[in-house]
């Protein structure tokens, strides 16, 4: 029983949150059925459930200690991609975890930190479920789009300043500036 689900290819894993009768909450994967249906796993005659915590630690849970099992819905990557394609992107400041009006340095630091964490190459060569790899890839795409949006905004601001008339820009040849009508050596 123990080890038959986690290491074999014939058993489906279902991501769940389990609440025990003593109030302890666990999250991870429930194993033990070829159908991949939660009801089939729970209604088997065996008195134990094969469970892997999110950390990977395997355990057997006595069914008598389980108060509730809630299936966790995996994040749908295609929905995230559709929102990005449709321009339904959330606030880029929220995606990067920064305040509006942050400096270019703060924006870059936030981007680099998140990009390192979610870059798909960071997870290559590891045994990770495909839906996790899809999620990581989608998150990396979301972070990159948010960074590029903010980078555009910060690079457009100086060019908008350059488009202002010279009189309104301090320090330029505008109000209070002196210029000579004739070159100094012309007289």
Buried (B, 14 or more C-beta within 10 A) or exposed (E): EEEEBBEEEEBBBBBBEBBBEEEEEBBBBBBBBEEEEBEBBBEBEEEBBBBBEEEEEBEEBEEEEBEEBEEEEEEEBEEBBEBBEEEEBEEBBEBBEBEEEBEEEEBBBBBEEBBEEBBBEEBEEEEEEEEEBBBBBBBBBBBBBBBEBBBEEEEEEEEEEEEEEEEEEEEEEEEEEEEEEEEEEEE
